[in-house]
Amino acid sequence: MAFENDAGYEAVYSAAMPSVVSIYVSHWDDERRHRGDGAGSGFVYDDRGHVVTNQHVVADADEVDLRFSEGDWRVGRVVGTDAYTDLAVVRVDDLPDYATPLPVADAAPRPGQRVAALGNPLGLDGTISAGIVSGTNRSMPTGQGFSIPDTVQTDAPINPGNSGGPLVTLDGVVVGVNRATAGENIGFAVSPLLLDSVVPRLIADGRVRHPYMRIRTIDVSPTVAAANGLDDPRGVLVVDAWYGPTGTPLAPSDRTESIRGQRVPVGGDVIVGIEGTPINSHESLVRYLITETEPGETVGLRIVRGGRETTERVTLEERPTPGELPSRRRLRG
């Protein structure tokens, strides 16, 4: 599909909307009693009939109904889902001829760049909403005990039903998969980096095995740095460590101290790099693990321990299913 650069919202709507679908899901219990219906959006990813949407749109369904922009209906088979990035792939055997794949960006969009959110918010098929990219590299909490890294923030309205639809630039390139809103004029979309990393694996294997270090970290802010005697506020502090089959050589914080009236974890290792890549935040650590590593791989971490830099080798495990994460320790304070 070709677009004229910066063609404007009207042109982008006309060119991209045929590739956007409405997704309808019926929910049944184990006794085949109907528990209600859900709806979301998606977009055509490739010419083999794969449609991308959110995991929370399809939930645990095996099949969903899809309606295309000219009214054609298809039954789609869910081929893969991933809760940790909220991405899912549905396969349609016979795409309508007009439903061609949308191109996906190979880099994050620029803050200030004009974008459009496409989908069927509130059941209103074929809707476009306009905005800009408000920020990138955001971490979005999910309410399930983890956050999705590297999301795109936008002020384009994203309402119920927009979930799974594309966030596109004015040249028609997908720069995010619309996910949720977090307040007035604040919406989030899964980034093209995560889409490019996760979707091909869902198509090939039906699932994604995420790496897991059995730790919980917080960013080293100036307050955390002061409490731990660090010269610079950089890296992430290990505040919890859970010891499983492979264990972990990383030492967690063992107490808290009060700094300016705030309880701050003290005493743990500080991760400042992984395989030569600087780590400046929890966001950058999780993004690297998701996009660059696999369970079973051993990685080199550059850490600060007791005021001195050293290196530790950590073997990554497979991240448990959401809801199966171990309980956190309680720090002395």
Secondary structure as the mmCIF struct_conf table of DSSP 4:
data_model
#
loop_
_struct_conf.conf_type_id
_struct_conf.id
_struct_conf.beg_label_comp_id
_struct_conf.beg_label_asym_id
_struct_conf.beg_label_seq_id
_struct_conf.end_label_comp_id
_struct_conf.end_label_asym_id
_struct_conf.end_label_seq_id
TURN_TY1_P TURN_TY1_P1 ASN A 5 ASP A 6
HELX_RH_AL_P HELX_RH_AL_P1 TYR A 9 ALA A 16
HELX_RH_3T_P HELX_RH_3T_P1 MET A 17 SER A 19
STRN STRN1 VAL A 20 TRP A 28
TURN_TY1_P TURN_TY1_P2 ASP A 30 GLU A 31
STRN STRN2 HIS A 34 VAL A 44
BEND BEND1 ASP A 46 ASP A 46
TURN_TY1_P TURN_TY1_P3 ASP A 47 ARG A 48
BEND BEND2 GLY A 49 GLY A 49
STRN STRN3 HIS A 50 THR A 53
HELX_RH_AL_P HELX_RH_AL_P2 GLN A 55 VAL A 58
TURN_TY1_P TURN_TY1_P4 ALA A 59 ASP A 60
BEND BEND3 ASP A 62 ASP A 62
STRN STRN4 GLU A 63 ARG A 67
TURN_TY1_P TURN_TY1_P5 SER A 69 GLU A 70
BEND BEND4 GLY A 71 GLY A 71
STRN STRN5 TRP A 73 ASP A 82
TURN_TY1_P TURN_TY1_P6 ALA A 83 ASP A 86
STRN STRN6 LEU A 87 ARG A 91
BEND BEND5 ASP A 93 ASP A 94
TURN_TY1_P TURN_TY1_P7 ASP A 97 TYR A 98
HELX_LH_PP_P HELX_LH_PP_P1 THR A 100 PRO A 103
STRN STRN7 VAL A 104 VAL A 104
BEND BEND6 ASP A 106 ALA A 107
HELX_LH_PP_P HELX_LH_PP_P2 ALA A 108 ARG A 110
TURN_TY1_P TURN_TY1_P8 PRO A 111 GLY A 112
STRN STRN8 ARG A 114 GLY A 119
HELX_RH_3T_P HELX_RH_3T_P2 PRO A 121 GLY A 123
BEND BEND7 ASP A 125 GLY A 126
STRN STRN9 THR A 127 PRO A 141
BEND BEND8 GLY A 143 GLY A 145
STRN STRN10 SER A 147 THR A 154
BEND BEND9 ALA A 156 ALA A 156
TURN_TY1_P TURN_TY1_P9 PRO A 160 GLY A 161
TURN_TY1_P TURN_TY1_P10 SER A 163 GLY A 164
HELX_LH_PP_P HELX_LH_PP_P3 GLY A 165 GLY A 165
STRN STRN11 PRO A 166 THR A 169
TURN_TY1_P TURN_TY1_P11 LEU A 170 ASP A 171
BEND BEND10 GLY A 172 GLY A 172
STRN STRN12 VAL A 174 GLY A 183
TURN_TY1_P TURN_TY1_P12 GLU A 184 ASN A 185
STRN STRN13 ILE A 186 VAL A 190
HELX_RH_AL_P HELX_RH_AL_P3 PRO A 192 ASP A 205
BEND BEND11 GLY A 206 ARG A 207
STRN STRN14 PRO A 211 TYR A 212
BEND BEND12 ARG A 214 ARG A 214
STRN STRN15 ILE A 215 ASP A 219
HELX_RH_AL_P HELX_RH_AL_P4 PRO A 222 ALA A 227
TURN_TY1_P TURN_TY1_P13 ASN A 228 GLY A 229
BEND BEND13 ASP A 231 ASP A 232
BEND BEND14 GLY A 235 GLY A 235
STRN STRN16 VAL A 236 ALA A 241
BEND BEND15 PRO A 245 THR A 246
HELX_LH_PP_P HELX_LH_PP_P4 LEU A 250 SER A 253
STRN STRN17 ARG A 255 ILE A 259
TURN_TY1_P TURN_TY1_P14 ARG A 260 GLY A 261
STRN STRN18 GLN A 262 VAL A 266
BEND BEND16 GLY A 267 GLY A 267
STRN STRN19 VAL A 270 ILE A 274
TURN_TY1_P TURN_TY1_P15 GLU A 275 GLY A 276
STRN STRN20 THR A 277 PRO A 278
BEND BEND17 SER A 281 SER A 281
HELX_RH_AL_P HELX_RH_AL_P5 HIS A 282 GLU A 292
TURN_TY1_P TURN_TY1_P16 PRO A 295 GLY A 296
STRN STRN21 THR A 298 ARG A 305
TURN_TY1_P TURN_TY1_P17 GLY A 306 GLY A 307
STRN STRN22 ARG A 308 THR A 315
STRN STRN23 GLU A 317 GLU A 318
HELX_LH_PP_P HELX_LH_PP_P5 ARG A 319 THR A 321
TURN_TY1_P TURN_TY1_P18 PRO A 322 GLY A 323
HELX_LH_PP_P HELX_LH_PP_P6 LEU A 325 ARG A 329
STRN STRN24 ARG A 332 ARG A 332
#
